[in-house]
Amino acid sequence: MSTSCDPAVPATVSDMAAAMNARHEVQRRAALDVFERAIGFDLPDQVRSVGMMPYYRELTRNEGPVCLIDGRQAIMLGSNNYLGLTTHPAVREAAARAVLEDGPSLTGSRLLNGTTTAHTALERKVAEFFGREDALVFTTGYQANIGVMTAFASPETTVVLDRHCHASILDGVRAARAQVECFPHNDVAALDQLLDRLVEQGPCMVMVDGLYSMEGDIAPLPGIAETCRRHGVRLVVDEAHALGVLGATGHGTEEHFGCPGLADLLTGTFSKSLASIGGWVAGSARVIDWMRFFGRSMVFSASMPPAQIAAASTALDLLRAEPWRVTRVNENGQTWREGLVRAGFVVGNSVSPIVPVTVGDDFTCLIVGKALLDAGVYVNPVVYPAVPRDKAMLRTSVMATHEPHHLATALEILETVGRKVGLLKG
Ligand SMILES: Cc1ncc(COP(=O)(O)O)c(C=O)c1O
């Protein structure tokens, strides 16, 4: 096996792909010793040994359009910092002030000693931003989705999900011990058929992402909402990636379609456009209040710390005050996507600043990711099981603060590497 990361060594690809497949099998095997699968799982060591491990990579600095890794700069095309607000002085100063004045942790759950006036003020701000009666702030976006499912789904409930929904939603369904049914991605007719059958059998709810984090495409929300309404089923929309990105002023998928208030409940995160960490849910007052008491991730986990509250709140103010950032990230997305298409890359159905580049084979994807990094571009290789076999891709995403020269340089590098590995002809 070659240890070179030169993309001009595809002879090792099939060997490595076979080794990777064999090691995925180890993961599936059941054993009496619950650690046995872990002990046999040496795929990470294999990938590290050929210098291809793209995950848990240590970044010295990650927050700008250019990041720093091992003392070298790379154009950052792998973050969710869509509006570039993690570098904004007002966000940083607010977070620093909060940690100095209010401490690093509240050491308790929201239910008990972990609610401050800052939490409640942020909840008011989120509710107002989305035109809802009330909102609830969780410690992460993951926990917000667990909270929704544990509050509203039970073993009698069928939760109907788009097949590409985020893992946190599925984990929430499992935590609620509810039943799950999936419909093909963005297929409203299939959702309709599924609900025709399921609503006869018991309580149902539907959940979709607004903007899909891997494909960069958008849920057909008007059709989905109309279908849910016709069947008398509640619709929850995860706006994690849509907030700050979709709609002229970044209000998300409802604004994108010009239909405010379409969803019964919105969830999301502060960890992408809003330069912090934490989750939120926005909806009608009684529904939100129910979650305060029955969302297990709300009740049984410590609350969002002061610095993160301050950062999220300031970033939300900046999103309102500086809508040019929403325009810029979308313009940059268009420039980037069109450049990739012109060069001959396959980018799927993306219509947003998230642009997947199809690669196919897992090991080739790791090779390309490493070659790009060596040449000064950071992207996220996504391989099986995160995507189906032979559907490996590079997830790329742009920020409002990328300048034209960043995107032009990155595209040149992608073209050079793409030609070397045979993704591009000529
Ligand atoms: C669609 C979606 N929902 C929820 C989450 C979870 O958010 P957080 O990172 O704040 O836990 C993510 C994060 O990757 C996401 O992409």
The ligand as an SDF file (V2000), in Angstrom:
LIG
                    3D

 16 16  0  0  0  0  0  0  0  0999 V2000
  -29.9880   20.1130   10.0120 C   0  0  0  0  0  0  0  0  0  0  0  0
  -29.2930   20.1170   11.3350 C   0  0  0  0  0  0  0  0  0  0  0  0
  -30.0310   20.0420   12.4500 N   0  0  0  0  0  0  0  0  0  0  0  0
  -29.4620   20.0410   13.6590 C   0  0  0  0  0  0  0  0  0  0  0  0
  -28.0920   20.1020   13.8170 C   0  0  0  0  0  0  0  0  0  0  0  0
  -27.4960   20.0600   15.1880 C   0  0  0  0  0  0  0  0  0  0  0  0
  -27.0530   21.3300   15.5690 O   0  0  0  0  0  0  0  0  0  0  0  0
  -25.9170   21.5350   16.6430 P   0  0  0  0  0  0  0  0  0  0  0  0
  -24.6120   21.4190   15.9450 O   0  0  0  0  0  0  0  0  0  0  0  0
  -26.1670   22.8910   17.1910 O   0  0  0  0  0  0  0  0  0  0  0  0
  -26.0720   20.4790   17.6810 O   0  0  0  0  0  0  0  0  0  0  0  0
  -27.2970   20.1920   12.6970 C   0  0  0  0  0  0  0  0  0  0  0  0
  -25.8340   20.2580   12.8390 C   0  0  0  0  0  0  0  0  0  0  0  0
  -25.0600   19.7440   12.1190 O   0  0  0  0  0  0  0  0  0  0  0  0
  -27.9050   20.1920   11.4150 C   0  0  0  0  0  0  0  0  0  0  0  0
  -27.1640   20.2340   10.3090 O   0  0  0  0  0  0  0  0  0  0  0  0
  1  2  1  0
  2  3  1  0
  2 15  2  0
  3  4  2  0
  4  5  1  0
  5  6  1  0
  5 12  2  0
  6  7  1  0
  7  8  1  0
  8  9  2  0
  8 10  1  0
  8 11  1  0
 12 13  1  0
 12 15  1  0
 13 14  2  0
 15 16  1  0
M  END
$$$$
